[in-house]
Amino acid sequence: MGSSSEKRLVTMIPTSKIRLVIVGAGGMGQHQVEAFGRLADCDIVAVCDVDLEQAAKVAEMAGAEPYSDLDKVFEEVEFEALSNCTPDRFHKPVAIKTVAEGKHILSEKPPALNYAEAREMADAAAQAGVINMINLSYRDAPAIQKAREIVSSGELGRVIHVEASYFQSWLVANHWGDWRTTPNWLWRLSTEHGSSGTLGDIGVHILDFATFPVGSFRSVRCQMRTFDKAPGGQIGEYVLDANDSIVVTAEFESGAMGVIHATRWATGYQNRLSLTIFGDEGAIRIDLDRAQDVVEICSGDDVQTATWREIECEPTPNNYERFLSSIRSAVNDEPDFERGAEIQRVLDACIEANETGREVTV
């Protein structure tokens, strides 16, 4: 795990509202305008996107200025922090520029296109002494925070086996719109347009979800598949070559075994994350489709009767609140760029394992 959450950074702490720039005015940029807009400690001052018309549309939601040139943002706008909502391939260049300018940064996942880039981002942010976070958004669920607490307490005993899954179905259903006609979805299916496929888009979340309470991986095996979706595997300018489904089998540093999988073909599930952790003295399970703030546990005398009971979890800050609080306190919360680099190393290992058909040490 990253250790920067224990390190107090040498950085200027704003005395008024934290002025924020959002880069990338797609679906996530719009979501963040709404999310940050609900926080009293934040003032969104600019939205930047290569499509100025789209930037203006999203900027209007926040009462901010639209830009299409990031260099002009740094030249003309006074701000303390930036949220990087660009496609995957732009995460590193935007992050490197931002920290070089001494600005705090929240960056979307996956951290980068490979571990070398993610490592460069983490090192640059540490050297600059700015707050840095990766938006692994399912850390927002109180249930996963409680799960980590339970595992750390030893109530489950020795963790033996872990099962985690992330199911989406937008390739078989149109509840989020028709992906065949929407660039916001088509780019996620094309490596040429900067996508890392299911592995980088939702696999990154479930890999973090599994390791956050249990600990790091020692090794992984991985299979990834891209299924036919259109004649010739292409729609317009989009070559549909990014992976659609992944299956990972892993060994944790603790010796526990894990099965982690993710797909966009999960008919009947819009956006479901689940996690089950089996120990030799108890087990817990989470289903975020059912509840974000409930952990089910089977431990103690209940083990003998296979009885599960519910634990309701206290609210926890979301990543946007953690980011702003970190800027105020000058103490970097998690998940930070160091954690992002750790997860990116796992993504790289999964790609290598898929290509070689062999187990890969992380």
C-alpha positions in Angstrom: 0.0 0.0 0.0 1.1 3.6 -0.6 2.6 5.3 2.4 2.1 8.9 1.4 -1.1 9.1 3.6 1.3 9.3 6.6 3.5 12.1 5.0 2.8 15.7 5.6 3.5 17.6 2.4 5.1 21.0 2.2 2.4 22.9 0.3 0.4 26.1 0.4 -2.9 25.6 2.1 -5.8 27.7 0.7 -7.5 30.1 3.1 -10.7 30.3 1.0 -12.5 28.0 -1.3 -10.3 25.6 -3.2 -10.3 26.6 -6.9 -10.6 23.6 -9.2 -10.1 23.1 -12.9 -11.7 20.0 -14.6 -9.9 18.7 -17.7 -12.1 16.5 -19.9 -15.7 17.3 -20.4 -17.1 13.8 -21.2 -19.3 11.7 -18.9 -16.9 11.7 -16.0 -16.1 15.4 -16.3 -19.9 16.1 -16.1 -20.2 13.8 -13.1 -17.4 15.6 -11.3 -18.8 19.0 -12.0 -21.9 17.8 -10.2 -20.0 16.0 -7.4 -17.6 18.8 -6.6 -20.4 21.3 -7.1 -22.1 19.8 -4.1 -19.1 20.5 -1.8 -19.1 23.9 -0.1 -15.3 24.0 0.0 -14.8 24.0 -3.8 -15.2 26.5 -6.6 -14.9 25.1 -10.2 -13.3 27.9 -12.1 -12.6 26.3 -15.5 -13.5 23.3 -17.7 -11.1 22.3 -20.5 -11.7 20.0 -23.4 -10.4 19.7 -26.9 -14.0 20.1 -28.0 -14.7 23.8 -27.0 -18.4 23.4 -27.5 -18.5 20.5 -25.1 -16.3 22.3 -22.6 -18.7 25.3 -22.7 -21.7 23.0 -22.1 -20.2 21.5 -19.0 -18.6 24.8 -17.8 -22.1 26.4 -17.9 -23.3 23.8 -15.4 -20.6 25.1 -12.9 -20.6 28.7 -13.8 -17.0 28.3 -15.0 -15.0 29.4 -18.0 -14.6 27.0 -20.9 -11.2 26.3 -22.5 -9.9 24.1 -25.3 -6.2 24.7 -24.6 -4.7 23.4 -21.4 -1.6 25.7 -21.7 -4.0 28.7 -21.7 -5.6 27.4 -18.5 -2.3 27.4 -16.7 -1.5 30.8 -18.2 -4.8 32.6 -17.5 -6.6 30.8 -14.6 -5.8 31.1 -10.9 -6.4 27.8 -9.3 -5.0 25.3 -6.7 -6.2 21.9 -8.0 -7.0 20.1 -11.1 -9.1 17.0 -11.8 -7.9 14.9 -14.8 -11.0 13.3 -16.5 -9.3 12.8 -19.9 -9.1 9.4 -21.8 -6.4 6.9 -20.5 -3.6 7.9 -22.9 -3.7 11.5 -21.6 -3.5 10.8 -17.9 0.3 10.9 -17.7 1.0 14.1 -19.8 -1.7 16.0 -18.0 -0.5 14.8 -14.6 3.1 15.6 -15.3 2.3 19.1 -16.5 0.0 19.7 -13.5 2.5 18.7 -10.8 5.3 20.6 -12.5 3.1 23.7 -12.1 2.7 23.0 -8.4 -1.0 22.2 -8.6 -2.7 19.4 -6.6 -4.2 16.7 -8.8 -7.0 14.1 -8.8 -6.6 11.7 -11.8 -9.0 9.2 -13.3 -8.1 5.6 -13.6 -6.4 3.6 -14.9 -3.4 5.6 -13.7 -1.6 5.4 -17.0 -0.9 3.2 -20.0 1.8 1.2 -18.2 3.7 0.9 -15.0 6.6 3.0 -16.2 4.3 5.9 -16.8 2.5 5.5 -13.5 5.8 5.3 -11.7 6.9 8.5 -13.4 3.6 10.2 -12.3 4.1 9.1 -8.7 7.7 10.1 -8.5 7.0 13.5 -10.1 4.1 14.2 -7.7 6.2 13.2 -4.7 9.1 15.5 -5.8 6.7 18.4 -6.4 5.2 17.9 -2.9 1.6 18.3 -4.1 -1.5 16.3 -3.1 -2.1 13.5 -5.6 -4.9 11.0 -5.8 -6.3 8.4 -8.2 -10.1 8.3 -8.4 -10.7 4.6 -7.6 -14.2 5.6 -6.9 -15.5 2.4 -5.3 -13.3 3.3 -2.3 -16.3 5.6 -1.6 -18.4 2.7 -0.5 -18.4 2.5 3.3 -18.7 -1.3 2.9 -15.2 -1.7 1.5 -13.7 0.5 4.2 -15.4 -1.7 6.8 -14.2 -4.9 5.1 -10.6 -3.7 5.4 -11.2 -3.0 9.1 -12.6 -6.4 9.7 -9.8 -8.3 7.9 -7.2 -6.2 9.7 -8.8 -7.0 13.1 -8.1 -10.7 12.6 -11.8 -11.7 13.1 -11.7 -13.8 9.9 -8.5 -15.5 10.9 -6.2 -16.4 8.0 -7.5 -15.3 4.7 -7.7 -18.4 2.4 -9.7 -17.5 -0.7 -11.1 -14.4 -2.4 -13.7 -14.0 -5.1 -14.4 -10.6 -6.7 -16.4 -9.6 -9.8 -17.4 -6.5 -11.7 -20.3 -7.0 -14.0 -21.6 -4.4 -16.6 -24.0 -5.1 -19.5 -23.9 -2.1 -21.8 -22.7 -4.2 -24.7 -26.0 -6.1 -24.6 -28.4 -3.5 -23.2 -29.0 0.2 -23.9 -29.7 1.5 -20.3 -26.7 3.9 -20.7 -27.4 4.6 -24.4 -26.6 2.8 -27.6 -22.9 2.2 -27.6 -22.9 1.7 -31.3 -23.7 5.4 -32.0 -22.1 7.1 -29.0 -18.4 8.2 -29.0 -18.4 8.3 -25.2 -18.7 4.5 -25.3 -17.1 3.6 -28.6 -13.7 5.0 -27.5 -13.7 2.6 -24.6 -13.7 -0.3 -27.1 -10.8 1.0 -29.2 -7.1 0.9 -28.2 -6.3 3.4 -30.9 -8.5 5.9 -29.1 -6.6 5.4 -25.8 -8.7 2.6 -24.2 -7.2 -0.1 -22.0 -10.4 -2.1 -22.4 -12.3 -3.8 -19.6 -9.0 -4.4 -17.8 -8.2 -0.7 -17.5 -11.7 0.6 -17.3 -13.4 -1.6 -14.7 -10.8 -4.3 -14.0 -8.7 -1.7 -12.3 -11.6 -1.1 -9.9 -12.1 -4.7 -9.0 -8.4 -5.4 -8.6 -8.2 -2.5 -6.2 -11.4 -3.7 -4.5 -9.9 -7.1 -3.9 -6.5 -6.0 -2.7 -7.5 -3.0 -0.6 -8.7 -5.2 2.3 -6.6 -8.3 1.7 -3.2 -7.0 0.6 -1.0 -7.1 -2.5 -0.8 -9.8 -5.1 2.3 -12.0 -5.4 1.5 -13.3 -8.9 -1.3 -13.5 -11.4 -2.5 -15.5 -14.4 -4.9 -13.8 -16.7 -7.1 -14.4 -19.8 -8.6 -11.5 -21.8 -11.0 -11.7 -24.7 -12.3 -9.4 -27.4 -15.6 -10.6 -28.9 -17.0 -9.7 -32.3 -19.4 -6.7 -32.0 -19.6 -5.3 -35.5 -18.9 -6.2 -39.1 -15.1 -6.1 -39.7 -14.6 -5.3 -36.0 -15.0 -1.5 -36.7 -17.7 1.2 -36.5 -16.6 4.4 -38.3 -13.2 5.4 -37.1 -13.3 3.1 -34.1 -11.5 -0.2 -34.4 -13.2 -2.4 -31.7 -10.1 -4.2 -30.5 -10.0 -3.5 -26.7 -10.7 -6.5 -24.4 -14.3 -7.0 -23.3 -13.9 -9.7 -20.6 -11.1 -10.7 -18.2 -10.5 -13.5 -15.8 -7.6 -13.3 -13.3 -6.5 -16.0 -10.9 -4.1 -14.7 -8.3 -1.9 -15.5 -5.3 -1.8 -12.8 -2.6 1.4 -12.0 -0.7 -0.3 -13.6 2.3 -0.6 -16.9 0.4 -4.4 -16.6 -0.1 -5.8 -17.5 -3.5 -8.1 -15.3 -5.5 -10.4 -15.3 -8.6 -11.2 -11.8 -10.0 -13.2 -11.2 -13.2 -14.9 -8.4 -15.0 -17.0 -8.1 -18.2 -19.2 -5.8 -20.2 -21.4 -8.7 -21.3 -23.1 -9.4 -18.0 -26.7 -9.6 -19.0 -29.0 -8.6 -16.2 -26.4 -6.5 -14.3 -26.0 -2.8 -15.0 -23.1 -2.1 -12.7 -22.4 -4.7 -10.0 -19.3 -5.1 -7.8 -19.1 -7.9 -5.4 -16.5 -9.3 -3.1 -16.3 -12.4 -0.8 -13.4 -13.0 1.5 -13.1 -16.5 3.1 -10.9 -16.9 6.2 -10.3 -20.0 8.3 -12.3 -18.4 11.2 -15.0 -16.5 9.2 -16.0 -14.8 6.0 -17.4 -11.5 4.7 -19.2 -10.6 1.6 -20.2 -7.3 -0.1 -22.6 -6.7 -3.0 -22.7 -3.0 -4.0 -25.8 -3.6 -6.2 -27.6 -4.5 -3.0 -26.1 -1.8 -0.7 -23.1 0.4 -0.5 -23.1 0.4 3.3 -23.7 -3.2 4.3 -21.2 -6.0 5.0 -22.5 -9.5 5.6 -20.4 -11.6 8.0 -20.3 -15.2 9.1 -18.0 -15.6 12.1 -17.8 -17.0 15.6 -20.6 -19.5 16.4 -22.4 -18.6 13.1 -19.7 -20.5 11.2 -21.2 -23.8 12.4 -24.6 -23.0 11.1 -23.5 -21.1 8.0 -25.5 -18.1 9.3 -24.8 -14.6 7.9 -25.6 -11.4 9.7 -25.5 -7.9 8.4 -23.3 -5.1 9.6 -24.4 -1.6 8.7 -21.4 0.7 8.0 -21.0 4.3 9.1 -20.7 6.8 6.3 -17.1 7.5 5.1 -15.8 10.5 3.0 -15.8 10.0 -0.8 -12.7 10.6 -2.9 -13.7 14.1 -3.8 -14.1 15.0 -0.1 -10.8 13.2 0.7 -9.0 15.2 -2.0 -10.2 18.6 -0.8 -9.5 17.6 2.9 -6.0 16.5 1.9 -5.3 19.9 0.3 -6.5 21.6 3.5 -4.5 19.4 5.9 -1.4 19.0 3.6 -1.6 15.2 4.4 -2.1 13.0 1.4 -5.0 10.6 1.8 -5.4 7.4 -0.2 -5.8 6.2 -3.0 -2.7 8.2 -4.1 -0.4 8.0 -7.1 1.8 5.5 -5.3 -1.2 3.2 -5.0 -2.1 3.9 -8.6 1.4 2.7 -9.6 1.0 -0.4 -7.6 -2.3 -1.2 -9.3 -0.8 -0.3 -12.7 1.9 -2.9 -12.1 -0.8 -5.5 -11.6 -2.5 -4.4 -14.9 0.8 -4.8 -16.7 1.3 -8.2 -15.2 -2.2 -9.2 -16.3 -1.4 -8.1 -19.9 1.9 -10.1 -19.9 0.2 -13.2 -18.4 -2.5 -13.1 -21.1 0.1 -12.7 -23.9 2.4 -15.5 -22.6 -0.1 -17.9 -21.0 2.1 -18.1 -18.0 1.9 -17.0 -14.3 3.6 -13.6 -13.9 5.1 -12.3 -10.7 3.8 -8.8 -9.7 
